Amino acid sequence: MRGRIAIFAIVAAAAVAALAGLSLAAPNTPQLLAQRGEAGAIGVDAEVVLAVDVSYSMDPEEQALQREGYMAALTSREFLQALKQGMHGRIALTYFEWAGSHHQQIIVPWQLIDGPESADSFAADIGRARYSRASRTSISSALLFAAPLFEGSGFRGVRRVIDVSGDGVNNNGPLIVPTRDEVLAKGFTINGLPILLKRPNASTLDIEQLDVYYEDCVIGGPGAFVVPIREREQFKEAIRTKLVLEIAGRTPERRIVPVSAAAPRISCTIGERLWQERWGN
């Protein structure tokens, strides 16, 4: 598995190189997205919503690792190098935490990231925020919360990405597949960072194939990909790799984890079923 993350890092480095003129696949995002005409909006290479799981299945140590991973990624040399190579040399970010259908909280509102100072400031804002946890897991509600955030961002991105990290399947709120499809129809890309640190556990409704669930049921859109985390020490490197690829806006000739083109390999309602079997509601 260490080798797999190392491959991810190599692919991310290739994405940075591609922006400097090497040949990877061209962006799949329609050029119309680059020409949206919101009055007064600031042009950026990407608008990225970071949607971070804080359900009770995430223990305090995992929450801390997750935040530290984003802070380290945003201030890393690789991230800042990728940032400079973009058409605009800047992106827009916002960071919110989610759990069940009634828990979504913006931790850091939209900010322009155009160099080390703004990246440091965003990372510091993440670090200063109070930790919280809440019950249930509603990826679908997180997506529905994320999608309207772009409308009032004040930015005009070539790409618009919702970046979901979490350690469980949807077990609350709307069903995930129709919700995902509704969000994708707006022209967004959904990427995933499934966290697989625990053995399957009936008490927390964990499943062994969470990465497959994310591939088949959660992500989608131009260049969508999944970067799974299976060991605690992989957090920082995996998050950095994912952010670099998102900034690069390139789909490597061979994707990290291809989106399944066939029928789902796992039931996309497995979370709802497990909850029903355990709690009966």
N, C-alpha and C positions, 0 to 999 in steps of 0.2 A: 504493500500500500504506500510505503514511503516512495517507492519508485514511481507509482502512479501520480502522486502529487508533484514529484520532480518533473514528470512529463508535462503536467499542467504548467509549471513554471517556465519550462522551455517554450511551450506554446505561447505563453504570455509575452515572453521576451521577443518571440517572433512577431507578435502583434505590434509591439513597440517599433521593431525594425521595419515593419511594413509601412508604418506611417512616414518613415524616413525615405521610402521609395523602393523597398523590396517587394517581391511579387507574392502576395497572398490574395485570396479571393476578394473581389470588390465588394463594397457594402451592398447589402440586399435592400436596405431601406429605400422606399421610393423617394425620388428627389423632391417630390412635392412637399415632403415634410420639411425640407430645408428652406422652403420658400413661403412658409406660413406668414401671414401678414398682420399679426397682432400689433396694433399701434403702440409704439414706444418699447416693444419687447427687445431685450438684449439677445443678440445672436450668440449661441453656444454650440459646441460640438455635440453635447448630449445633456438632456435633463434626466436625472436618475433619482428615483424614489427608493430609498433604502427602507424596507419593511422588515422589522426584526421581531421575532417571536419572544414573548415574555410570559407564556403560559406556565402553569405550575409544574409541568413536566420538565421545564428548564430549571435546574437547581442553581443556587446562587453562584457557584463556581463557574458553571457554564455561562451564565449571564455575564459575569465579569470577563471571561475569556472572549465572548462574542463582542462585547464593547471594545475590549483591548485590541481585538483583531481589526476592527474597523478603524480605530485610532491609529494603529501602527501602519495599516495599509495606506491611509490617506496622507501620511507624512513620509512614506517610503520613497526612495530614490526612483524606483521603477514607476510608481504612480506619477510622480512629478515629471519624469522624462516623457511618459506617454501623454501627459497633459500638454506639454509644450509642442508636441508634434502634430496636434490637431489643426484643422483648418482655422479655427478661431483661437486655439490655445487656451481654452477655458471651458468649463462645464458648470452646470447648476446641480446642486444636491439638496435634498431634504431627507430627514431621518425620523421615522416614527416607529413606535412599538405597538404590538398588537397581541391579543389573546383570543377570547371568545367574541361573539358577534357584537357585544356592546362595549368592547374595550379596544380602542385605538387612540393613541396619544402621540401628538407631534412633540418630539424631543428637540429637534433642531429644525427651524423653518427654512425655506428656500434661501440658499446663499450661493453667491458666485465664487467658484474656485478657479483662480487664475495663477496660482503660484504658491510658494512655501508659506507665506504669511496667512493667506486665506485658508489654506489646507490645515495649518496649525490651529487657527481659530475655530474651524469646524470641529476638529478632533477634540479640542479643549471643551467645547460646548457639550459634546457627547459625554466626556469624562465628568463634567460637573453635574449632570442630571441625576436626579434621585432615582434609585432603583425601585421598580414596582413589579408585581406579578399578579396574574389574574387567572380565573378558571376557564376551561374549555379551549378549543383550538378551532378557529374559523379563518382559514386561509381565504375563503371566498369573501368574507366580510372585509378582510384586509385589502383584497384587490378592489372591492367596490369603494373603499375609503381612499385608496391610492389614486384611482383613475381621475377623479375630479380635481386633484391637487395640481395637475398640469395646467388647468384652465386659468388659475390665478397666479401662476408662478412668476410672471413678469419676464420670462425668458422665451426664446424661440430656438428650440433645439433641432439639430439635424436628425437626432434620434431621441425617442422618449422611451425610457426603460423603467420597469418596475422590478426591483431586485428583492426577492423574498427569501429570507432565511428562517428555518424552523426545524423542530425535531419531532414533529408529529403530523398526522393526517387530519384532514378536515372532519370534525365531528359535531359541528354546530353551525347554524346559519344556513344560507343557501347552498345548494349542491355546487361542487367545485367546477365541474365541466361546463355547464351552461354559463356560469359566472365568468370563467376564464374566457370562453368564446365571446361573450359580450364585451369584455375588456379588449380582447385582441381586435375586435371589429372596429375599434376606435383608432387603430394604427399603432398601438403600443407593442413593445416586446416585454415578455415576462421571463426573467432568468431565475434560477434557483440555487440555493445553498442548503441542501438537506444535511442535517446534523445527526449522525448515526453513532453516537458514543455509547449507547446503552444496549444491553441485550433486550430482546423483546420481552415485555412485561405486561401482564394483564392489568395490573393496577394502574398503569399510566397509558395503556392502549398503544404502546410502542409496537411498530412492525419492523421486521427484518429488512424488507425491500423498500425502505423509504425513498431511496434514490430512484428506483423504478417508478414509484408513485409520482414523484415530482416530474420525471421525464414524460410520463404518459398522461398525467392528469392536471398538472399545474402550469408548466412552462409553455411558451409558444411565441410566435411572431418571428420576424426576420432575424436570423442568426442566434436564436435562443439556445441556451446551453445550461447544463447543470454541473456544479463542482461539489461533489460530496465530501464531507469531513467525517472520518472514521476514528481519528485519534486526536487527543487534546492538543498535542503539539503542532497539529496541522492548521489550526485556526488562522493564525496570522498569514501564513503563506497562501492558504486557499483563498482567503478574502482578498488579499493583494492581487493574486492571479485573476480573480473574477473581475475586480474593478479595472485592472489594466485592459482586459479584453473588452469590457464595456466602453471604456474611453476610446479604445482603438476603433471600435465600430466595425471590426472585420470578423468574418467567419473563417477560421482556418480551413485549409483545404480538406482537412479531416477534423470534424468537430470533436470537442472533448468527449461529450456523450451525445450521440445523435438523438434527435427527437424521433420517437417511434412513429412510423408512418402507417403501421398496421393497427389492428384492434389492441386496446390496452392489455398489457401483460398482467395487470393487477386490477382488481375492481376499484373504480374511482369512488365508490360509496362504501369502502371498507371501514372508514372511520365511523360513519353513521351506524353501520351494522354492529360494529364492536360496542359502541356506546349503548345501542338498543339491547344487545344481548346482556350487557352488564347491569344497566340501570333501568331498562324497560321504558324509557321515555325519550 
